[in-house]
Amino acid sequence: QVHLVESGGGLVQAGGSLRLSCAASGSIINFMGWYRQAPGKQRELVATITRGGVINYADSVKGRFTISRDNAKNTVYLQMNSMKPEDPAIYYCAGDRRVVPESPGYWGQGTQVTVSS
């Protein structure tokens, strides 16, 4: 079984920073990414990264968020800077053995991120 465990969520002030981590176990993951879902909205892509370092960001977070990974630890990180009031959501870590899956095969339980204005 593949497990993804997120950590690092919490409350942050607008303009502040927060760092999320996601550790994968049970398999070597190629594709890893972060998604978020706010109440009443669909889950949306935040940032993705392949094992080879190919990165993609949603337009809404470009220049503010940075995704990275430690392949040795099978862990992906999301450094969130300049947080905005519209950023709060449940952030989900996702992974897949494929390089570019249409839909990730594995999901974490999510971690709540709240932004105070």
C-alpha positions as CSV (number, residue, x, y, z in Angstrom):
1,Q,0.0,0.0,0.0
2,V,1.1,3.6,-0.7
3,H,0.6,6.1,2.0
4,L,1.0,9.9,1.8
5,V,1.1,11.9,5.0
6,E,0.9,15.7,5.0
7,S,2.1,17.9,7.7
8,G,2.7,21.6,8.3
9,G,-0.8,23.0,7.9
10,G,-2.1,25.6,10.3
11,L,-2.9,29.2,10.7
12,V,-0.9,31.9,9.1
13,Q,-1.4,35.6,8.7
14,A,-1.8,37.1,5.2
15,G,1.6,37.9,3.9
16,G,3.2,35.2,6.1
17,S,4.7,31.9,5.2
18,L,4.0,28.3,5.8
19,R,5.7,25.1,4.7
20,L,3.9,21.9,4.0
21,S,5.5,18.5,3.9
22,C,4.3,15.2,2.5
23,A,6.1,11.9,3.0
24,A,5.3,9.0,0.8
25,S,5.8,5.4,1.8
26,G,5.2,2.0,0.3
27,S,6.4,2.9,-3.2
28,I,8.8,5.2,-5.1
29,I,6.7,8.0,-6.4
30,N,7.5,9.8,-9.6
31,F,4.8,12.4,-9.9
32,M,4.1,14.4,-6.7
33,G,2.0,17.4,-6.3
34,W,-0.1,19.6,-4.1
35,Y,-3.7,20.3,-4.6
36,R,-6.2,22.3,-2.6
37,Q,-9.9,22.4,-2.1
38,A,-11.9,25.2,-0.5
39,P,-15.4,24.8,0.7
40,G,-17.9,24.6,-2.1
41,K,-15.2,24.4,-4.7
42,Q,-13.5,21.7,-6.7
43,R,-10.1,20.5,-5.9
44,E,-7.5,22.4,-7.9
45,L,-3.9,21.9,-8.7
46,V,-1.4,24.0,-6.8
47,A,1.9,22.7,-7.9
48,T,3.5,19.5,-9.2
49,I,6.9,18.1,-9.6
50,T,8.3,15.0,-11.1
51,R,11.1,12.9,-9.8
52,G,13.3,14.5,-12.5
53,G,12.5,18.0,-11.3
54,V,9.9,19.1,-13.8
55,I,7.7,21.7,-12.1
56,N,4.4,23.2,-12.8
57,Y,2.5,25.9,-10.8
58,A,-1.0,27.2,-10.9
59,D,-1.1,30.8,-12.1
60,S,-2.6,31.8,-8.7
61,V,0.5,30.8,-6.8
62,K,3.3,31.5,-9.2
63,G,6.0,33.6,-7.6
64,R,4.7,32.9,-4.1
65,F,4.8,29.1,-3.7
66,T,7.8,26.8,-4.3
67,I,7.5,23.1,-4.6
68,S,10.5,20.8,-4.0
69,R,11.2,17.3,-3.2
70,D,13.8,15.0,-1.6
71,N,13.9,11.9,-3.6
72,A,15.9,10.0,-1.1
73,K,13.2,10.6,1.5
74,N,10.3,10.3,-1.0
75,T,9.1,13.6,0.3
76,V,7.6,16.6,-1.3
77,Y,7.5,20.1,0.1
78,L,5.5,23.2,-0.5
79,Q,6.9,26.5,0.7
80,M,4.1,29.0,0.7
81,N,5.1,32.6,0.9
82,S,3.1,35.8,0.7
83,M,0.0,34.0,1.8
84,K,-3.3,35.6,0.7
85,P,-6.8,35.5,2.1
86,E,-7.9,33.4,-0.8
87,D,-5.3,30.7,-0.2
88,P,-7.0,28.9,2.7
89,A,-8.2,25.4,1.9
90,I,-7.4,21.8,2.7
91,Y,-4.2,21.1,1.0
92,Y,-3.7,17.6,-0.3
93,C,-0.6,15.8,-1.3
94,A,-0.8,13.5,-4.3
95,G,1.5,11.1,-6.0
96,D,1.7,8.6,-8.7
97,R,4.3,6.2,-10.1
98,R,3.6,7.6,-13.5
99,V,5.4,10.8,-14.7
100,V,2.4,12.8,-15.8
101,P,-0.8,11.1,-14.7
102,E,-4.1,12.5,-15.8
103,S,-5.3,12.0,-12.2
104,P,-2.9,11.0,-9.4
105,G,-3.4,7.6,-8.0
106,Y,-2.6,8.3,-4.4
107,W,-3.8,11.0,-2.1
108,G,-3.0,12.1,1.4
109,Q,-5.7,12.9,4.0
110,G,-5.1,16.6,3.6
111,T,-3.9,19.3,5.9
112,Q,-5.9,22.5,6.7
113,V,-4.4,25.8,5.9
114,T,-6.1,28.9,7.3
115,V,-5.1,32.5,6.4
116,S,-6.1,35.4,8.6
117,S,-6.4,38.8,7.1
